[in-house]
Amino acid sequence: MTADQGASAELTPGAVRFLETGDAEYLIAVIHSHTRLIGEVLLLLEEGKTHDELNKLAEDRYGLLWTTRDQIRRRTVWLRAAGLIDLWKGSNKIVITEQGRVFCSHLALYDPDVIRNGAETDAAVNAVPDAPGPLLAKELDLLDNTSLAGRKNQIGYIAGGTSAEAIRKLIDFTTPSVKWEEFVSRCTAHLEVKPSSAEQSLLSLIALGLVEQTGLNTFAPTRVTLEWLSTDRTLDLLRILHCRISTIGEVLLGLTHVGVTGKLHRWLIDAYPKSPIKRPELAKRLALLQEADLIEQVGHTRHRITRLGTAFLDATPIIPPTGRVSGDDSAASPHAFEEPNHAHGLILLAREVVEAATDSANHKRFERAVADSFRALGLDIDWIGNSGATDVCAVFWISPRERRTVTIEVKTDSGGVVSEKDIDFKTLEEHRVRHGADRVILVGPGFGGRVPARATSDRIPLVTAQEIADWLVRSTSTRLLPREIFQLLFGSDQPTGDVEGVWATVERRLDAVRRVGQALWESGNDPTDIAYNQGRLSVRDLWRMLKTSTVASPINQEEIEQAIGFLTSPVVAAAEKVKHDEYSACASLPIVAARLRSLADVIENGIPQRTAHRATVPSTVRARAVPAPRMGPTPASHLVRAWAAATGRPVSRAGRLPANLIADYQAAHPTPHDED
């Protein structure tokens, strides 16, 4: 079916043909052309196999890591319905029918050996990357460990998505040269993005070295960009980005060790602790590498390096791993900045940001500490720190359609107080405009003189190093979302928003969950409550119980209802709704907490593979193995049906064959081994 912006839908020609003819094989062929491992199942059934054996082959030969048998079973159900395979009851094995053999001979199938070794494009098979142009080759020759370590961590925002095509389109808007306003106008007209998004895209192109400022208000592609456009090779774009952005070629090195995205992310964090990469940034890099045929996707969360990627890695300078490198992701990452729930790391970072605030001899130290602190709080951070630019640029992800960019100006002072002589408010506004930001934050050890009054007048929040440290320490127990941090900074007319109000609201909601869960559990184990009302409580009952709390402002009915909604959700299942307005507990708080910890692990890393961790249950004295009946190789279904028809046995033309019919056929056609 096709849809026009979600407003209407119509049948495809393939669907129309199937409805007209009812040809099941045609339908299977259509599904095969759009879905992996459909016709290939027939290829794997030269000999009968169980669902478990098919699932194992899907993993070993095709790289499909399915955690259940559902995907294999769905495929075999389709093929059985079309009469292409049969399921033997006696041996529980799936066998291909004669009809399936004929159908299989007409399909274009992937060779498992080619898939395993990497089904690549012609360029990838040749495994010889095209040589870069002279300008780009010179840049690559100058790469060393120092320059590689100094690359930026983030690609930045690109209107239209992070792809070679989107970047080409944006650069076209700057050719041969363009004024700032003209670029914004072209982006908004052709890409239908906001002016702020267009401005941020231009800043990203400048940061990537693809566009440069050529006049007071004019911009144009750099020489190396023009060289890339002349060849129009995505591989050259990857080379340019590798020279500017960290963890481009290094991703290829990681893929030589691990292939699952979650494992790759952890490997990169362990290998390059000084350049931590976030998952969204890793996704951008994987998309570009795949577009350049350096990697290929072999599963929903699996990638592998191609032969062209290996050749590219061998020919391109990369920074060697500087941290603990392991292909085993079973150990948690020790890096606090990337693991924001690591309480010890947050406390160390809080101490660093306070100490660095008064280290005037090393202002870069404070800039890095501020950037790391806001990154640990969950923001997308770009530490810039260049002359004529802001120190730190932060992006607050508010919603799918709303992102807020904020420039963060960082000031140190050995005496602990930043005065008006250290700040040029006009320059702060210029930096905001240049980076397409919505707001400005001023960070320092403390502020004095007329700075607070001027900042209030310009609606610029003043944030002290001690306040950032307090937020980090408070985050060890209560985490705020980026949208809540934005509200914390800009949610009121006060210089730093309603800090206590935002945090108190979140803390009250968490505390309400704990109190309501505990009250339900206590009632469910109180003999009096069980005798009176089967251990059930209504919202009003809970309010009466909890209003006598010792806290200054006990939780109200709305907060209780929100807590009940969370506890009774199917994922948490800590409580259940018994009647219209009565609830009962399903588990104690420690068990609920363990459930939520496992939920956090799954959200971050996905469902772990269990096949390698199955418990082995030893046989007991009572358990006596019953030998299975001796059966020869599973006979082809068409032979059994032909024999049944010749002997007058009733049998269907398609579908599953009865186990007793198979046994009778094998008895009438004994193998030499059986005769012995």
C-alpha positions in Angstrom: 0.0 0.0 0.0 1.1 3.5 -0.6 0.1 6.6 1.4 0.1 10.3 0.5 1.2 12.1 3.7 -0.9 9.6 5.7 -4.2 10.9 4.3 -5.1 8.1 1.9 -3.9 4.6 0.8 -4.2 2.4 -2.2 -3.3 -1.1 -3.1 0.0 -1.7 -4.9 -0.1 -3.5 -8.3 1.3 -6.6 -6.6 -1.6 -6.6 -4.1 -4.1 -6.1 -6.9 -2.6 -9.0 -8.9 -2.7 -11.4 -5.9 -6.3 -10.5 -5.2 -7.3 -11.2 -8.8 -5.4 -14.5 -9.2 -5.2 -15.8 -5.6 -1.7 -17.1 -6.6 0.0 -17.9 -3.2 3.4 -18.4 -4.8 3.2 -14.9 -6.3 2.4 -13.5 -2.9 5.4 -15.3 -1.3 7.6 -14.0 -4.1 6.5 -10.4 -3.4 7.2 -10.9 0.3 10.6 -12.5 -0.5 11.6 -9.4 -2.6 11.0 -7.1 0.4 11.9 -9.3 3.4 15.1 -11.1 4.4 15.2 -14.9 4.7 12.0 -15.9 3.0 13.0 -17.9 0.0 16.3 -18.7 1.7 14.4 -20.8 4.2 13.7 -23.2 1.3 17.4 -23.2 0.5 18.1 -24.3 4.0 15.7 -27.2 3.9 17.6 -29.6 1.6 17.4 -31.8 4.7 14.6 -31.5 7.3 15.2 -29.1 10.2 13.5 -28.0 13.3 12.6 -24.4 14.1 15.5 -24.2 16.5 17.9 -25.4 13.9 16.6 -22.9 11.4 16.9 -20.1 13.9 20.5 -21.1 14.6 21.3 -21.1 10.8 19.7 -17.6 10.5 22.1 -16.4 13.1 25.3 -18.2 12.0 24.9 -17.8 8.2 22.8 -14.7 7.8 23.7 -12.6 10.9 20.1 -12.4 12.1 20.1 -12.3 15.9 16.5 -13.1 16.8 15.9 -13.6 20.5 12.8 -15.8 20.0 11.5 -18.2 17.4 8.7 -15.9 16.3 10.4 -14.7 13.1 11.2 -18.2 11.9 7.7 -19.5 12.8 6.1 -16.6 10.9 8.1 -17.5 7.8 7.3 -21.2 8.0 3.6 -20.5 8.5 3.5 -18.5 5.2 5.5 -21.1 3.3 3.3 -24.0 4.7 0.1 -22.1 3.8 1.5 -21.9 0.2 2.2 -25.6 0.1 6.0 -25.1 -0.2 7.0 -26.8 3.0 5.5 -29.4 5.4 5.9 -29.9 9.1 6.3 -33.6 10.2 4.6 -34.3 13.5 6.7 -37.3 14.3 10.1 -35.7 14.1 8.9 -32.0 14.5 11.0 -31.2 11.4 10.2 -28.9 8.5 10.8 -30.4 5.0 10.6 -28.8 1.6 7.8 -30.1 -0.8 8.3 -30.9 -4.4 6.3 -27.8 -5.2 8.7 -25.8 -2.9 11.7 -27.2 -4.8 10.3 -26.0 -8.1 9.4 -22.6 -6.7 12.9 -22.3 -5.1 14.5 -22.8 -8.5 12.7 -19.7 -9.8 13.8 -17.4 -7.0 16.8 -15.1 -6.8 18.4 -16.2 -3.5 21.3 -14.9 -1.4 24.2 -17.3 -1.2 24.8 -17.8 2.6 28.6 -17.8 2.0 28.4 -14.5 0.2 26.2 -13.1 3.0 28.6 -14.3 5.6 31.7 -12.9 3.9 29.9 -9.6 3.2 27.6 -9.0 0.2 29.1 -5.7 -1.0 28.9 -3.4 -3.9 31.3 -3.6 -6.9 33.5 -0.9 -5.3 33.5 -2.8 -2.0 34.4 -6.1 -3.7 37.4 -4.4 -5.4 38.4 -3.3 -1.9 40.6 -0.5 -3.3 39.4 3.0 -2.2 39.7 5.7 -4.8 42.6 8.0 -4.0 41.7 11.4 -2.5 42.3 14.6 -4.3 45.6 16.5 -3.7 44.1 19.0 -1.2 42.4 16.2 0.8 45.5 14.0 0.5 47.6 16.7 2.0 45.2 17.1 5.0 45.3 13.3 5.6 49.1 13.3 5.5 49.2 16.0 8.2 47.1 13.9 10.6 48.9 12.8 13.8 47.8 11.8 17.3 47.8 15.5 18.4 45.5 16.7 15.6 43.3 13.6 15.8 42.9 14.2 19.6 41.9 17.8 19.0 38.9 17.0 16.7 35.4 18.0 17.7 33.1 15.5 19.2 29.9 16.4 17.5 28.9 16.6 13.8 26.2 19.1 14.7 22.7 19.7 13.3 22.3 19.3 9.5 18.9 20.4 8.1 17.5 17.5 6.1 19.4 14.8 8.1 23.0 13.7 8.4 23.7 12.4 4.9 25.9 13.2 1.9 22.9 14.3 -0.1 21.7 16.7 2.6 25.1 18.2 3.0 25.5 18.6 -0.8 22.2 20.4 -0.9 23.2 22.8 1.8 26.5 23.5 0.2 24.7 24.2 -3.1 23.0 27.1 -1.2 26.4 28.6 -0.5 27.8 28.3 -4.1 29.6 30.3 -5.3 29.1 32.5 -2.2 26.2 33.6 -0.1 25.2 36.1 2.5 23.9 34.8 5.9 20.4 36.1 5.2 20.3 34.5 1.7 21.4 31.1 3.1 18.7 31.2 5.7 16.1 32.3 3.1 17.1 29.4 0.7 16.9 26.8 3.5 13.6 27.9 4.8 12.1 28.0 1.2 13.5 24.7 -0.1 13.8 22.6 3.1 10.8 24.0 5.0 12.8 24.5 8.2 12.8 27.3 10.8 15.3 30.1 10.4 17.0 29.0 13.6 17.5 25.6 12.1 19.0 27.0 8.9 21.4 29.2 10.9 22.5 26.2 13.0 23.1 24.2 9.8 25.4 26.9 8.4 27.3 27.0 11.7 27.7 23.2 11.5 29.0 23.4 7.9 31.5 26.0 9.1 32.6 23.9 12.1 33.0 20.9 9.8 35.4 22.9 7.5 33.0 22.6 4.6 32.1 26.3 4.4 34.2 29.3 5.4 33.5 33.0 6.0 35.0 34.9 3.0 33.8 38.5 3.9 32.0 40.5 6.5 28.8 38.7 5.9 29.6 36.3 3.1 30.3 32.5 3.1 31.5 30.0 0.5 32.6 26.4 0.2 36.2 25.7 1.2 38.7 24.6 -1.5 38.7 21.0 -0.1 34.8 21.0 -0.3 34.9 22.1 -4.0 37.4 19.3 -4.6 35.0 16.8 -3.1 32.1 18.1 -5.1 34.1 17.7 -8.3 34.5 14.0 -7.6 31.1 13.6 -5.9 32.3 10.7 -3.9 30.8 10.1 -0.5 34.1 8.4 0.5 35.9 11.8 0.2 33.2 13.4 2.4 33.9 10.8 5.0 37.6 11.6 4.7 37.0 15.3 5.3 34.8 14.6 8.3 37.4 12.2 9.7 39.9 15.1 9.7 37.5 17.3 11.6 35.3 15.1 13.8 36.4 12.4 16.3 35.3 8.8 16.1 34.7 8.5 12.3 37.4 6.0 11.2 37.6 4.8 14.8 34.0 3.4 14.4 35.4 1.0 11.7 38.1 -0.1 14.2 35.3 -0.8 16.8 33.4 -2.9 14.2 36.3 -5.2 13.8 35.9 -6.1 17.4 32.1 -6.0 18.0 29.1 -5.6 15.6 26.0 -5.0 17.8 25.4 -1.3 18.1 25.0 -1.4 21.9 28.4 -3.2 22.2 30.0 -0.9 19.7 29.0 2.2 21.7 30.4 0.7 24.9 33.6 -0.4 23.1 34.1 3.2 21.8 33.5 4.7 25.3 36.1 2.3 26.8 38.6 2.8 24.0 38.3 6.6 23.8 37.3 7.9 27.3 38.6 11.4 26.5 36.2 11.7 23.5 33.0 10.2 24.7 30.4 9.7 22.0 26.7 9.7 22.5 24.4 7.3 20.8 22.7 9.9 18.5 26.2 10.9 17.3 27.1 7.3 16.7 23.9 6.8 14.7 25.0 9.7 12.4 28.4 8.2 11.9 27.0 4.7 11.1 24.6 6.2 8.6 27.4 8.1 6.8 29.7 5.0 6.8 27.0 2.9 5.4 26.2 5.4 2.7 29.9 5.3 1.7 29.8 1.4 1.5 32.4 1.2 4.3 29.9 -0.8 6.5 26.7 -2.7 5.9 23.7 -3.3 8.1 23.0 -7.0 8.7 20.3 -6.7 11.3 18.2 -4.2 13.2 21.1 -3.4 15.6 24.0 -5.0 13.8 26.6 -3.6 11.4 29.8 -5.0 10.0 32.7 -3.6 8.2 33.0 -4.3 4.5 36.2 -5.1 2.6 36.2 -1.6 1.3 35.9 -0.4 4.9 38.8 -2.5 6.0 40.9 -1.1 3.2 39.9 2.4 4.1 40.8 1.8 7.7 44.2 0.4 6.7 44.9 3.5 4.6 43.6 6.2 7.0 45.3 7.5 10.2 43.2 7.0 13.3 43.9 7.7 16.9 44.9 4.5 18.8 42.7 3.4 21.7 43.7 5.1 24.9 41.4 3.3 27.4 40.5 -0.2 28.3 39.5 -2.1 25.2 37.5 -5.3 25.3 35.0 -7.0 23.1 33.0 -8.1 26.1 30.4 -5.6 27.1 29.4 -7.4 30.3 31.2 -5.0 32.5 29.6 -1.6 33.0 31.5 1.4 31.6 33.6 3.2 34.2 33.3 6.6 32.7 31.1 8.9 34.7 30.5 11.5 32.0 28.9 8.9 29.6 27.2 7.0 32.5 25.2 9.8 34.1 23.8 7.4 36.8 27.3 6.8 38.1 27.0 8.7 41.4 30.7 8.7 42.2 31.6 10.2 38.8 29.0 13.0 39.2 30.4 13.9 42.6 34.0 14.0 41.2 32.7 16.2 38.3 31.0 18.5 40.8 34.3 18.9 42.7 36.1 19.7 39.5 33.7 22.4 38.2 34.0 24.2 41.5 37.8 24.0 41.6 38.3 25.0 38.0 36.1 28.1 38.4 38.9 29.9 40.2 41.7 28.6 38.1 42.2 31.8 36.0 45.6 30.6 34.7 43.8 27.7 32.9 40.4 29.0 31.6 40.1 26.0 29.2 39.9 23.8 32.3 36.7 25.5 33.5 35.3 25.5 30.0 35.8 21.7 29.7 34.4 21.2 33.2 31.2 23.2 32.4 30.8 21.3 29.1 31.2 17.9 30.8 28.8 18.9 33.5 26.0 19.9 31.2 26.7 16.8 29.1 26.4 14.7 32.2 23.1 16.4 32.9 21.8 15.0 29.6 22.3 17.9 27.1 23.9 17.7 23.6 27.1 19.8 24.1 29.6 21.2 21.7 32.6 22.7 23.4 33.9 25.4 21.0 36.0 27.8 22.9 37.5 29.5 19.9 38.3 33.2 19.6 35.2 35.1 18.3 32.9 32.3 19.2 31.0 31.2 22.3 32.6 28.8 24.8 30.0 26.1 24.9 26.9 25.5 22.7 24.1 23.4 24.3 21.0 21.9 22.6 18.0 21.2 24.7 15.8 18.4 23.2 12.3 19.6 24.2 10.1 17.6 21.8 10.3 16.0 18.3 9.5 19.4 16.8 11.3 21.7 19.3 14.9 22.0 20.1 16.4 25.0 22.0 19.9 26.1 21.4 21.7 28.0 24.2 25.2 29.6 24.1 27.1 29.2 27.4 29.7 31.9 28.2 32.2 30.8 30.8 34.2 33.2 33.0 36.8 32.3 35.6 38.1 34.5 38.4 40.8 33.6 41.0 38.9 35.7 43.6 35.6 34.0 43.0 33.7 37.0 41.7 33.2 38.0 38.1 32.7 41.8 37.7 31.3 43.9 34.9 34.8 44.6 33.4 35.1 40.9 32.6 31.9 40.8 30.6 30.9 42.4 27.3 27.1 41.9 27.1 27.1 43.1 23.5 29.5 40.3 22.6 27.3 37.8 24.3 24.4 38.8 22.1 26.6 38.6 19.0 27.6 35.1 19.9 24.0 34.1 20.4 23.1 35.4 16.9 26.1 33.8 15.3 25.3 30.4 16.6 21.6 30.7 16.0 20.8 30.3 19.7 17.6 31.1 21.5 19.1 32.2 24.8 22.4 32.8 26.6 23.7 31.5 29.9 26.6 33.1 31.8 28.6 30.8 34.1 31.2 31.8 36.6 32.4 31.2 40.2 30.3 34.1 41.4 29.1 37.5 40.1 29.3 41.0 41.6 29.0 44.7 40.9 26.4 45.5 38.3 26.5 42.2 36.6 23.4 40.7 38.2 21.3 43.8 37.4 22.5 43.9 33.8 21.9 40.1 33.4 18.4 40.4 34.8 17.7 43.3 32.4 18.9 41.2 29.4 17.2 38.1 30.7 20.5 36.2 30.9 20.6 33.6 33.7 23.7 33.7 35.9 24.8 30.2 36.9 27.5 29.7 39.5 29.9 26.8 39.6 28.5 25.9 43.0 25.0 25.7 41.6 26.2 23.4 38.8 27.9 21.2 41.4 24.7 21.1 43.4 22.7 20.0 40.4 25.2 17.2 39.7 25.1 16.0 43.3 21.3 16.2 43.3 21.3 14.2 40.1 22.7 11.2 41.9 19.3 10.6 43.3 16.9 12.6 41.1 17.5 13.0 37.3 15.9 15.9 35.4 15.1 15.7 31.7 16.6 18.3 29.3 13.2 20.0 29.0 13.1 20.3 32.9 16.6 21.7 33.0 15.5 24.3 30.4 12.5 25.2 32.6 14.9 25.3 35.6 17.0 27.9 33.8 14.4 29.9 32.0 11.1 29.0 33.6 10.5 32.3 35.4 11.6 35.9 35.4 14.2 35.1 38.0 17.9 35.1 36.8 18.1 31.3 37.1 14.5 30.3 36.9 12.6 28.4 39.5 15.3 25.9 40.5 13.8 24.6 43.7 10.3 24.5 42.2 11.4 22.3 39.3 13.4 19.9 41.4 10.8 19.7 44.1 8.1 18.8 41.6 10.1 15.9 40.2 11.1 14.7 43.7 7.5 14.8 44.9 6.4 12.6 42.0 9.1 10.1 42.8 8.3 10.2 46.5 4.6 9.7 45.7 5.4 6.5 43.8 7.4 5.2 46.8 4.8 6.1 49.4 1.8 4.8 47.4 3.6 1.5 46.6 4.6 1.1 50.2 1.1 1.8 51.5 -0.4 -0.8 49.1 2.1 -3.4 50.1 1.5 -2.8 53.8 -2.3 -3.0 53.4 -1.9 -6.2 51.4 0.0 -7.8 54.3 -2.1 -6.4 57.1 -4.5 -9.1 58.5 -7.0 -6.5 59.5 -7.0 -4.8 56.1 -7.3 -8.2 54.4 -10.2 -9.2 56.5 -12.0 -5.9 56.0 -11.3 -5.1 52.4 -9.0 -7.9 51.0 -6.0 -5.6 51.3 -7.3 -3.1 48.7 -7.1 0.7 48.9 -8.9 3.4 47.0 -7.3 6.7 46.0 -9.3 8.3 48.9 -8.0 5.7 51.3 -4.5 6.4 50.2 -5.0 10.1 50.6 -6.3 9.7 54.2 -3.3 7.4 55.1 -0.7 9.7 53.5 -2.1 13.1 54.5 -0.7 12.6 58.0 2.8 12.5 56.5 5.5 14.4 58.4 6.5 16.3 55.3 5.6 20.0 55.1 3.2 19.5 52.1 1.8 15.9 52.0 1.1 14.5 48.5 -2.3 15.4 47.1 -4.9 13.3 45.3 -3.6 14.2 41.8 -0.1 13.0 42.8 -1.6 9.8 44.2 -3.5 9.2 41.0 -0.3 9.8 38.9 1.6 7.3 41.1 -1.2 4.7 40.8 -1.1 5.1 37.0 2.6 4.4 37.0 2.5 1.4 39.4 -0.4 -0.2 37.5 1.1 0.1 34.0 1.7 -3.3 32.4 5.4 -2.7 32.2 5.8 -2.0 35.9 2.9 -4.2 37.2 3.6 -3.3 40.8 -0.1 -2.9 41.5 -3.4 -3.8 39.9 -6.8 -2.3 39.7 -9.3 -4.6 41.3 -12.5 -2.7 41.2 -13.6 0.7 39.9 -11.5 2.7 42.4 -9.7 0.0 44.4 -6.1 -1.2 44.0 -4.0 -3.9 45.5 -0.2 -4.5 45.5 1.5 -7.1 43.3 5.0 -7.0 44.8 7.2 -5.4 47.5 9.2 -2.2 46.9 12.6 -4.0 46.6 11.2 -6.3 43.9 9.6 -3.3 42.1 12.9 -1.5 42.3 14.7 -4.5 40.8 12.1 -4.6 38.0 12.7 -0.9 37.2 16.5 -1.4 37.2 16.1 -4.2 34.6 13.8 -1.8 32.6 16.6 0.8 32.6 19.1 -1.8 31.4 16.8 -2.9 28.6 16.1 0.7 27.5 19.8 1.4 27.3 21.2 -1.9 25.9 18.2 -3.9 24.6 17.2 -7.4 25.6 20.4 -9.5 26.3 21.0 -12.7 24.5 20.1 -15.6 26.7 21.1 -18.6 24.5 24.6 -18.7 26.0 23.3 -18.6 29.6 20.8 -21.4 29.7 20.9 -23.3 33.0 21.8 -27.0 32.7 19.4 -29.2 34.8 21.0 -32.5 35.8 18.9 -35.6 35.4 17.5 -37.0 38.6 16.9 -40.6 39.8 13.2 -40.3 39.0 13.7 -39.0 35.5 14.3 -41.9 33.2 15.0 -41.3 29.5 12.5 -42.8 27.1 14.2 -43.8 23.9 12.6 -42.2 20.8 11.4 -44.6 18.2 14.0 -45.4 15.5 13.2 -43.5 12.4 15.2 -43.2 9.2 15.7 -39.9 7.3 12.6 -37.9 6.9 11.0 -38.9 3.6 9.9 -36.3 1.1 6.2 -35.5 1.4 5.5 -36.1 -2.3 6.8 -39.7 -2.0 4.6 -40.4 1.1 1.5 -39.0 -0.7 2.2 -41.0 -3.8 2.6 -44.2 -1.7 -0.6 -43.4 0.3 -2.6 -42.9 -2.9 -1.3 -46.2 -4.4 -2.3 -48.1 -1.3 -5.6 -46.5 -0.9 -4.7 -44.5 2.2 -6.6 -41.1 2.5 -4.2 -38.1 2.5 -4.4 -34.4 1.8 -2.8 -32.8 -1.2 -1.0 -30.2 1.0 -0.4 -29.4 4.7 1.0 -31.5 7.6 1.2 -35.3 7.2 0.0 -37.5 10.1 2.8 -39.1 12.1 1.3 -42.6 11.8 1.3 -42.3 8.0 4.9 -41.3 8.0 5.7 -44.3 10.3 3.8 -46.7 8.0 5.7 -45.4 4.9 9.0 -45.9 6.7 8.0 -49.4 7.8 7.1 -50.2 4.2 10.4 -48.8 2.9 13.0 -49.8 5.4 16.6 -48.5 5.1 19.5 -51.0 5.0 20.3 -50.0 8.5 16.8 -50.9 9.7 16.9 -54.3 7.9 20.1 -55.2 9.8 
